[in-house]
């Protein structure tokens, strides 16, 4: 399985999070998966300005030259994308949010009704499943986790895919690997 892990840890001093993602990546690779992990803090991903350039001026590509084109290419060629981040002030990091927002070029500007809701039409025939790995902060509560989970589940609907799982870094990488192997 081709797996893309988007590591949204903004804090270079948070070795625990990065080591966990690295351990998970190594475990998945040793199990025969093709894994690409992107450390978002080392990438140049600008904020989406809502200019619609990815639909009108440069269909399928952001109008701004940044590393979001790399993320989009890796995303659409994956079977599973794992969004990972510490919970900061009740949500994922701004790095992960920015990368998620810049996936918009993967959809068409046209709208269709799906399950009684309005959604963009797909640009591609196949989209990867998605998952979420979080590190709870000291003030993270159940409501924060529910909001994050609900938003990523809704994003999966918008991106024509399914949300596979939500796990936390206090769980063993083996547990997550096992879950991925059963997708």
C-alpha positions in Angstrom: 0.0 0.0 0.0 1.2 3.5 -0.8 1.0 5.6 2.3 1.6 9.3 2.7 2.2 10.7 6.3 1.8 14.4 6.7 3.6 15.3 9.9 2.2 18.6 11.1 4.4 18.9 14.2 5.6 22.5 14.3 7.9 22.2 17.3 11.4 21.0 16.5 11.8 20.3 20.2 8.9 17.9 20.3 11.1 14.9 19.6 8.5 12.5 21.0 6.1 13.2 18.2 8.6 13.0 15.4 10.2 9.8 16.8 6.7 8.3 16.9 6.0 9.1 13.3 9.5 7.9 12.3 8.9 4.6 14.2 5.5 4.1 12.5 7.0 4.8 9.1 9.9 2.3 9.7 7.4 -0.3 10.9 5.1 0.2 7.9 8.1 0.0 5.5 9.4 -3.2 7.1 5.9 -4.6 6.6 6.1 -4.0 2.8 4.3 -0.7 2.5 5.6 2.2 0.4 5.7 5.1 2.8 6.5 8.7 2.2 6.5 11.0 5.3 6.5 14.8 4.8 7.7 17.0 7.7 5.5 20.0 7.0 7.6 22.4 9.0 10.4 21.9 6.5 8.2 22.7 3.6 7.0 26.0 2.2 3.2 25.8 2.2 1.5 29.1 1.9 -2.1 29.8 3.1 -4.9 29.3 0.7 -6.3 32.7 -0.3 -9.5 31.5 -1.8 -8.5 33.0 -5.2 -10.0 30.1 -7.2 -6.8 30.1 -9.3 -6.6 26.3 -8.9 -9.9 26.0 -10.7 -9.9 28.9 -13.1 -6.3 30.0 -14.0 -4.3 26.8 -13.4 -6.8 24.0 -13.2 -5.6 21.4 -10.7 -2.7 23.6 -9.4 -2.4 26.3 -6.9 -1.6 29.7 -8.4 1.1 30.3 -5.8 4.4 28.5 -6.2 4.9 26.6 -3.0 5.3 22.9 -1.9 1.6 22.3 -2.0 2.0 20.9 -5.5 4.2 18.2 -4.0 1.6 17.4 -1.3 -1.2 17.2 -3.9 0.8 14.9 -6.2 1.8 12.6 -3.4 -1.7 12.7 -2.0 -3.5 11.6 -5.2 -1.0 8.8 -5.8 -1.4 7.3 -2.3 -3.8 4.6 -1.1 -3.8 6.1 2.5 -3.0 9.5 3.8 -2.3 9.9 7.5 -2.7 13.4 8.8 -0.7 13.7 12.0 -0.3 16.6 14.5 -0.1 17.6 18.1 -3.4 19.1 19.3 -2.6 22.8 19.8 -5.3 25.1 21.2 -8.0 22.6 20.5 -7.1 21.8 16.9 -4.4 20.4 14.7 -1.4 22.6 14.0 -1.6 25.4 11.5 0.9 23.5 9.4 -1.5 20.6 8.9 -4.5 22.8 8.5 -2.6 24.8 5.7 -1.6 21.5 3.9 -5.2 20.3 4.2 -6.6 23.5 2.8 -4.2 23.3 -0.2 -5.8 20.0 -1.3 -8.6 22.0 -3.0 -7.0 21.7 -6.5 -7.7 18.0 -6.3 -11.4 18.8 -6.8 -13.3 20.5 -9.6 -15.2 23.8 -9.1 -18.4 22.2 -10.2 -21.0 21.1 -7.6 -23.1 18.0 -7.4 -25.5 16.6 -4.9 -24.2 13.7 -2.9 -26.2 12.1 -0.1 -28.4 15.2 0.0 -25.5 17.6 0.4 -23.7 19.8 -2.1 -20.1 18.8 -2.8 -17.5 19.5 -5.4 -17.2 17.0 -8.2 -14.0 14.9 -8.2 -11.1 15.7 -10.5 -9.7 12.2 -10.3 -11.2 8.7 -10.4 -9.6 7.5 -7.2 -8.8 9.3 -3.9 -6.9 7.8 -1.0 -8.4 6.8 2.3 -7.6 9.1 5.2 -6.6 8.7 8.8 -5.6 10.9 11.7 -3.0 10.5 14.4 -3.0 13.0 17.2 -0.9 13.9 20.3 -3.1 15.3 23.0 -2.0 18.4 24.8 -2.3 18.9 28.5 -5.5 20.9 28.0 -7.0 18.7 25.2 -10.5 17.4 26.1 -13.0 15.1 24.5 -14.8 18.0 22.8 -11.6 19.0 21.1 -11.1 15.5 19.8 -14.7 15.3 18.6 -14.4 18.6 16.7 -11.1 17.5 15.1 -12.5 14.1 14.2 -15.7 15.5 12.8 -13.9 18.0 10.6 -11.5 15.3 9.2 -14.5 13.0 8.6 -16.2 15.8 6.7 -13.0 16.5 4.7 -13.0 12.9 3.7 -16.5 13.2 2.3 -15.5 16.4 0.4 -12.4 14.6 -1.0 -14.4 11.7 -2.2 -13.0 9.1 0.2 -13.5 7.5 3.5 -12.0 8.3 7.0 -10.3 5.1 8.2 -9.3 5.8 11.8 -8.3 8.2 14.5 -5.5 7.1 16.9 -3.2 8.8 19.4 0.6 8.6 19.8 0.2 7.1 23.2 -0.9 3.9 21.4 1.8 1.7 20.0 2.9 2.0 16.4 2.3 -1.7 16.1 -1.4 -1.2 16.9 -1.7 1.4 14.1 0.3 -0.8 11.7 -2.1 -3.6 12.4 -5.1 -1.4 11.8 -3.6 -0.2 8.5 -2.8 -3.8 7.4 -6.5 -4.6 7.8 -7.8 -1.7 5.7 
